[in-house]
Amino acid sequence: MAQGSDDTEDFTLESGIGRLQDNSPQRRVTAGEHVEDTLDLMRDIVVDMPLVAAGTVAVLGLVLGGWLARRR
């Protein structure tokens, strides 16, 4: 059972492959988008590991509280 040439054209590796730069929009990322991505990452960490997040906040609160207490 030999396949015709029409069947092999649909399955070549090069079909539909172009440069990545051709389809990407040329725009700059704003600082607001960086902040939004960072906040999304923090939200994901808090949701996935709430005990680690609570422990981190507690330690940071103790350090900041101690630093503020010494300043008075």
SEMAR-989390 format. One record per atom (N, C-alpha, C, O): x, y, z; atom name. Coordinates in steps of 0.1 Angstrom, whole numbers, plus 5000, padded with zeros to 4 digits. Example, Ala and Ser with C-alpha at 12.3 -4.5 7.8 and 13.67 -1.06 7.14 Angstrom:
BEGIN
<atom east="5132" north="4943" up="5078" site="N"/>
<atom east="5123" north="4955" up="5078" site="CA"/>
<atom east="5132" north="4967" up="5078" site="C"/>
<atom east="5142" north="4967" up="5085" site="O"/>
<atom east="5128" north="4978" up="5071" site="N"/>
<atom east="5137" north="4989" up="5071" site="CA"/>
<atom east="5129" north="5000" up="5079" site="C"/>
<atom east="5134" north="5011" up="5080" site="O"/>
***
This chain:
BEGIN
<atom east="5008" north="4988" up="5000" site="N"/>
<atom east="5000" north="5000" up="5000" site="CA"/>
<atom east="5009" north="5012" up="5000" site="C"/>
<atom east="5013" north="5017" up="5010" site="O"/>
<atom east="5011" north="5018" up="4989" site="N"/>
<atom east="5019" north="5030" up="4988" site="CA"/>
<atom east="5010" north="5042" up="4989" site="C"/>
<atom east="4999" north="5042" up="4984" site="O"/>
<atom east="5015" north="5051" up="4996" site="N"/>
<atom east="5008" north="5064" up="4998" site="CA"/>
<atom east="5011" north="5074" up="4987" site="C"/>
<atom east="5023" north="5074" up="4982" site="O"/>
<atom east="5002" north="5082" up="4984" site="N"/>
<atom east="5005" north="5091" up="4973" site="CA"/>
<atom east="5013" north="5103" up="4978" site="C"/>
<atom east="5014" north="5105" up="4991" site="O"/>
<atom east="5017" north="5111" up="4970" site="N"/>
<atom east="5026" north="5123" up="4974" site="CA"/>
<atom east="5017" north="5133" up="4981" site="C"/>
<atom east="5023" north="5141" up="4989" site="O"/>
<atom east="5004" north="5133" up="4979" site="N"/>
<atom east="4995" north="5143" up="4985" site="CA"/>
<atom east="4995" north="5140" up="5000" site="C"/>
<atom east="4994" north="5150" up="5008" site="O"/>
<atom east="4995" north="5128" up="5004" site="N"/>
<atom east="4994" north="5124" up="5018" site="CA"/>
<atom east="5007" north="5128" up="5026" site="C"/>
<atom east="5007" north="5132" up="5037" site="O"/>
<atom east="5019" north="5127" up="5020" site="N"/>
<atom east="5031" north="5130" up="5026" site="CA"/>
<atom east="5033" north="5145" up="5028" site="C"/>
<atom east="5041" north="5149" up="5037" site="O"/>
<atom east="5027" north="5153" up="5019" site="N"/>
<atom east="5030" north="5167" up="5020" site="CA"/>
<atom east="5023" north="5173" up="5033" site="C"/>
<atom east="5028" north="5183" up="5038" site="O"/>
<atom east="5013" north="5167" up="5038" site="N"/>
<atom east="5006" north="5172" up="5050" site="CA"/>
<atom east="5014" north="5169" up="5063" site="C"/>
<atom east="5012" north="5176" up="5073" site="O"/>
<atom east="5024" north="5160" up="5062" site="N"/>
<atom east="5031" north="5156" up="5074" site="CA"/>
<atom east="5046" north="5158" up="5074" site="C"/>
<atom east="5053" north="5152" up="5081" site="O"/>
<atom east="5050" north="5168" up="5066" site="N"/>
<atom east="5064" north="5171" up="5066" site="CA"/>
<atom east="5067" north="5180" up="5078" site="C"/>
<atom east="5059" north="5187" up="5083" site="O"/>
<atom east="5080" north="5179" up="5083" site="N"/>
<atom east="5083" north="5187" up="5095" site="CA"/>
<atom east="5083" north="5202" up="5092" site="C"/>
<atom east="5081" north="5210" up="5101" site="O"/>
<atom east="5087" north="5206" up="5080" site="N"/>
<atom east="5088" north="5220" up="5076" site="CA"/>
<atom east="5075" north="5227" up="5074" site="C"/>
<atom east="5075" north="5239" up="5073" site="O"/>
<atom east="5064" north="5220" up="5072" site="N"/>
<atom east="5051" north="5226" up="5069" site="CA"/>
<atom east="5046" north="5234" up="5080" site="C"/>
<atom east="5044" north="5229" up="5091" site="O"/>
<atom east="5044" north="5247" up="5077" site="N"/>
<atom east="5038" north="5256" up="5087" site="CA"/>
<atom east="5048" north="5261" up="5097" site="C"/>
<atom east="5044" north="5268" up="5107" site="O"/>
<atom east="5061" north="5259" up="5096" site="N"/>
<atom east="5071" north="5263" up="5105" site="CA"/>
<atom east="5076" north="5277" up="5100" site="C"/>
<atom east="5081" north="5277" up="5089" site="O"/>
<atom east="5076" north="5286" up="5108" site="N"/>
<atom east="5081" north="5299" up="5105" site="CA"/>
<atom east="5090" north="5305" up="5116" site="C"/>
<atom east="5093" north="5298" up="5126" site="O"/>
<atom east="5095" north="5317" up="5114" site="N"/>
<atom east="5104" north="5323" up="5124" site="CA"/>
<atom east="5095" north="5327" up="5136" site="C"/>
<atom east="5083" north="5331" up="5134" site="O"/>
<atom east="5100" north="5326" up="5148" site="N"/>
<atom east="5092" north="5330" up="5160" site="CA"/>
<atom east="5090" north="5345" up="5160" site="C"/>
<atom east="5079" north="5350" up="5164" site="O"/>
<atom east="5099" north="5353" up="5154" site="N"/>
<atom east="5098" north="5368" up="5154" site="CA"/>
<atom east="5087" north="5372" up="5145" site="C"/>
<atom east="5082" north="5383" up="5146" site="O"/>
<atom east="5083" north="5364" up="5135" site="N"/>
<atom east="5072" north="5368" up="5126" site="CA"/>
<atom east="5059" north="5370" up="5132" site="C"/>
<atom east="5051" north="5379" up="5128" site="O"/>
<atom east="5055" north="5362" up="5142" site="N"/>
<atom east="5042" north="5362" up="5148" site="CA"/>
<atom east="5042" north="5370" up="5161" site="C"/>
<atom east="5031" north="5372" up="5167" site="O"/>
<atom east="5053" north="5374" up="5167" site="N"/>
<atom east="5053" north="5381" up="5180" site="CA"/>
<atom east="5051" north="5396" up="5178" site="C"/>
<atom east="5056" north="5402" up="5169" site="O"/>
<atom east="5042" north="5401" up="5186" site="N"/>
<atom east="5040" north="5416" up="5185" site="CA"/>
<atom east="5052" north="5424" up="5190" site="C"/>
<atom east="5058" north="5419" up="5200" site="O"/>
<atom east="5055" north="5434" up="5184" site="N"/>
<atom east="5067" north="5443" up="5188" site="CA"/>
<atom east="5062" north="5454" up="5198" site="C"/>
<atom east="5058" north="5465" up="5193" site="O"/>
<atom east="5061" north="5451" up="5210" site="N"/>
<atom east="5056" north="5461" up="5220" site="CA"/>
<atom east="5065" north="5459" up="5233" site="C"/>
<atom east="5070" north="5448" up="5235" site="O"/>
<atom east="5065" north="5469" up="5240" site="N"/>
<atom east="5073" north="5469" up="5253" site="CA"/>
<atom east="5064" north="5465" up="5264" site="C"/>
<atom east="5052" north="5469" up="5264" site="O"/>
<atom east="5069" north="5458" up="5274" site="N"/>
<atom east="5062" north="5454" up="5286" site="CA"/>
<atom east="5062" north="5466" up="5296" site="C"/>
<atom east="5073" north="5471" up="5299" site="O"/>
<atom east="5051" north="5470" up="5301" site="N"/>
<atom east="5051" north="5481" up="5310" site="CA"/>
<atom east="5054" north="5476" up="5325" site="C"/>
<atom east="5053" north="5464" up="5327" site="O"/>
<atom east="5057" north="5486" up="5333" site="N"/>
<atom east="5060" north="5482" up="5347" site="CA"/>
<atom east="5047" north="5477" up="5354" site="C"/>
<atom east="5048" north="5468" up="5363" site="O"/>
<atom east="5036" north="5481" up="5350" site="N"/>
<atom east="5023" north="5476" up="5356" site="CA"/>
<atom east="5021" north="5462" up="5353" site="C"/>
<atom east="5016" north="5454" up="5361" site="O"/>
<atom east="5025" north="5457" up="5341" site="N"/>
<atom east="5024" north="5443" up="5337" site="CA"/>
<atom east="5034" north="5435" up="5346" site="C"/>
<atom east="5030" north="5423" up="5349" site="O"/>
<atom east="5046" north="5440" up="5349" site="N"/>
<atom east="5055" north="5433" up="5357" site="CA"/>
<atom east="5049" north="5432" up="5371" site="C"/>
<atom east="5050" north="5421" up="5377" site="O"/>
<atom east="5043" north="5442" up="5376" site="N"/>
<atom east="5037" north="5442" up="5390" site="CA"/>
<atom east="5026" north="5432" up="5390" site="C"/>
<atom east="5024" north="5424" up="5399" site="O"/>
<atom east="5018" north="5432" up="5379" site="N"/>
<atom east="5006" north="5423" up="5379" site="CA"/>
<atom east="5011" north="5408" up="5378" site="C"/>
<atom east="5006" north="5399" up="5385" site="O"/>
<atom east="5022" north="5405" up="5371" site="N"/>
<atom east="5027" north="5392" up="5370" site="CA"/>
<atom east="5033" north="5388" up="5384" site="C"/>
<atom east="5031" north="5376" up="5388" site="O"/>
<atom east="5040" north="5397" up="5391" site="N"/>
<atom east="5045" north="5394" up="5404" site="CA"/>
<atom east="5034" north="5391" up="5414" site="C"/>
<atom east="5035" north="5382" up="5422" site="O"/>
<atom east="5024" north="5399" up="5414" site="N"/>
<atom east="5012" north="5397" up="5423" site="CA"/>
<atom east="5005" north="5384" up="5420" site="C"/>
<atom east="5001" north="5377" up="5429" site="O"/>
<atom east="5004" north="5380" up="5407" site="N"/>
<atom east="4998" north="5367" up="5403" site="CA"/>
<atom east="5007" north="5356" up="5409" site="C"/>
<atom east="5002" north="5346" up="5414" site="O"/>
<atom east="5020" north="5357" up="5408" site="N"/>
<atom east="5029" north="5347" up="5413" site="CA"/>
<atom east="5028" north="5346" up="5428" site="C"/>
<atom east="5028" north="5335" up="5433" site="O"/>
<atom east="5027" north="5357" up="5435" site="N"/>
<atom east="5026" north="5357" up="5450" site="CA"/>
<atom east="5012" north="5350" up="5454" site="C"/>
<atom east="5012" north="5342" up="5463" site="O"/>
<atom east="5002" north="5353" up="5446" site="N"/>
<atom east="4989" north="5347" up="5449" site="CA"/>
<atom east="4989" north="5332" up="5447" site="C"/>
<atom east="4984" north="5325" up="5455" site="O"/>
<atom east="4996" north="5328" up="5437" site="N"/>
<atom east="4997" north="5313" up="5434" site="CA"/>
<atom east="5005" north="5306" up="5445" site="C"/>
<atom east="5001" north="5295" up="5449" site="O"/>
<atom east="5015" north="5312" up="5450" site="N"/>
<atom east="5023" north="5307" up="5461" site="CA"/>
<atom east="5015" north="5306" up="5474" site="C"/>
<atom east="5015" north="5296" up="5480" site="O"/>
<atom east="5008" north="5316" up="5477" site="N"/>
<atom east="5000" north="5316" up="5489" site="CA"/>
<atom east="4989" north="5306" up="5488" site="C"/>
<atom east="4986" north="5299" up="5498" site="O"/>
<atom east="4983" north="5304" up="5477" site="N"/>
<atom east="4972" north="5294" up="5475" site="CA"/>
<atom east="4978" north="5280" up="5476" site="C"/>
<atom east="4972" north="5271" up="5482" site="O"/>
<atom east="4989" north="5278" up="5470" site="N"/>
<atom east="4995" north="5264" up="5469" site="CA"/>
<atom east="5002" north="5260" up="5482" site="C"/>
<atom east="5001" north="5249" up="5486" site="O"/>
<atom east="5008" north="5270" up="5489" site="N"/>
<atom east="5015" north="5267" up="5502" site="CA"/>
<atom east="5011" north="5277" up="5513" site="C"/>
<atom east="5020" north="5285" up="5516" site="O"/>
<atom east="5000" north="5276" up="5518" site="N"/>
<atom east="4995" north="5286" up="5528" site="CA"/>
<atom east="5004" north="5286" up="5541" site="C"/>
<atom east="5006" north="5297" up="5547" site="O"/>
<atom east="5008" north="5274" up="5546" site="N"/>
<atom east="5016" north="5274" up="5558" site="CA"/>
<atom east="5030" north="5281" up="5556" site="C"/>
<atom east="5035" north="5288" up="5565" site="O"/>
<atom east="5036" north="5278" up="5544" site="N"/>
<atom east="5049" north="5285" up="5541" site="CA"/>
<atom east="5047" north="5300" up="5540" site="C"/>
<atom east="5055" north="5308" up="5545" site="O"/>
<atom east="5036" north="5304" up="5534" site="N"/>
<atom east="5034" north="5319" up="5533" site="CA"/>
<atom east="5031" north="5325" up="5546" site="C"/>
<atom east="5036" north="5336" up="5549" site="O"/>
<atom east="5023" north="5318" up="5555" site="N"/>
<atom east="5021" north="5324" up="5568" site="CA"/>
<atom east="5033" north="5324" up="5577" site="C"/>
<atom east="5036" north="5334" up="5584" site="O"/>
<atom east="5042" north="5314" up="5575" site="N"/>
<atom east="5055" north="5314" up="5583" site="CA"/>
<atom east="5064" north="5325" up="5578" site="C"/>
<atom east="5070" north="5332" up="5586" site="O"/>
<atom east="5064" north="5327" up="5565" site="N"/>
<atom east="5073" north="5338" up="5560" site="CA"/>
<atom east="5068" north="5352" up="5564" site="C"/>
<atom east="5076" north="5360" up="5568" site="O"/>
<atom east="5055" north="5354" up="5564" site="N"/>
<atom east="5049" north="5366" up="5569" site="CA"/>
<atom east="5052" north="5368" up="5583" site="C"/>
<atom east="5055" north="5380" up="5588" site="O"/>
<atom east="5051" north="5358" up="5591" site="N"/>
<atom east="5053" north="5359" up="5606" site="CA"/>
<atom east="5068" north="5363" up="5608" site="C"/>
<atom east="5071" north="5372" up="5617" site="O"/>
<atom east="5077" north="5357" up="5602" site="N"/>
<atom east="5091" north="5360" up="5603" site="CA"/>
<atom east="5094" north="5374" up="5599" site="C"/>
<atom east="5101" north="5382" up="5606" site="O"/>
<atom east="5089" north="5378" up="5588" site="N"/>
<atom east="5091" north="5392" up="5583" site="CA"/>
<atom east="5085" north="5402" up="5593" site="C"/>
<atom east="5090" north="5412" up="5595" site="O"/>
<atom east="5073" north="5398" up="5598" site="N"/>
<atom east="5067" north="5407" up="5608" site="CA"/>
<atom east="5075" north="5409" up="5621" site="C"/>
<atom east="5076" north="5420" up="5626" site="O"/>
<atom east="5081" north="5398" up="5625" site="N"/>
<atom east="5090" north="5399" up="5637" site="CA"/>
<atom east="5102" north="5407" up="5634" site="C"/>
<atom east="5106" north="5415" up="5643" site="O"/>
<atom east="5108" north="5405" up="5623" site="N"/>
<atom east="5120" north="5413" up="5620" site="CA"/>
<atom east="5116" north="5428" up="5618" site="C"/>
<atom east="5124" north="5436" up="5623" site="O"/>
<atom east="5106" north="5431" up="5611" site="N"/>
<atom east="5102" north="5445" up="5609" site="CA"/>
<atom east="5097" north="5451" up="5622" site="C"/>
<atom east="5101" north="5462" up="5625" site="O"/>
<atom east="5090" north="5443" up="5630" site="N"/>
<atom east="5086" north="5449" up="5643" site="CA"/>
<atom east="5098" north="5451" up="5653" site="C"/>
<atom east="5098" north="5461" up="5660" site="O"/>
<atom east="5108" north="5442" up="5652" site="N"/>
<atom east="5120" north="5445" up="5660" site="CA"/>
<atom east="5128" north="5457" up="5655" site="C"/>
<atom east="5133" north="5465" up="5663" site="O"/>
<atom east="5128" north="5458" up="5642" site="N"/>
<atom east="5135" north="5470" up="5637" site="CA"/>
<atom east="5128" north="5483" up="5640" site="C"/>
<atom east="5135" north="5493" up="5644" site="O"/>
<atom east="5115" north="5483" up="5639" site="N"/>
<atom east="5108" north="5495" up="5643" site="CA"/>
<atom east="5108" north="5498" up="5658" site="C"/>
<atom east="5109" north="5510" up="5662" site="O"/>
<atom east="5109" north="5488" up="5666" site="N"/>
<atom east="5109" north="5490" up="5681" site="CA"/>
<atom east="5123" north="5496" up="5685" site="C"/>
<atom east="5124" north="5504" up="5694" site="O"/>
<atom east="5134" north="5492" up="5678" site="N"/>
<atom east="5147" north="5497" up="5681" site="CA"/>
<atom east="5148" north="5512" up="5677" site="C"/>
<atom east="5156" north="5519" up="5682" site="O"/>
<atom east="5140" north="5516" up="5667" site="N"/>
<atom east="5142" north="5530" up="5662" site="CA"/>
<atom east="5136" north="5540" up="5671" site="C"/>
<atom east="5139" north="5552" up="5670" site="O"/>
<atom east="5127" north="5536" up="5680" site="N"/>
<atom east="5121" north="5545" up="5689" site="CA"/>
<atom east="5130" north="5549" up="5700" site="C"/>
<atom east="5126" north="5557" up="5709" site="O"/>
***
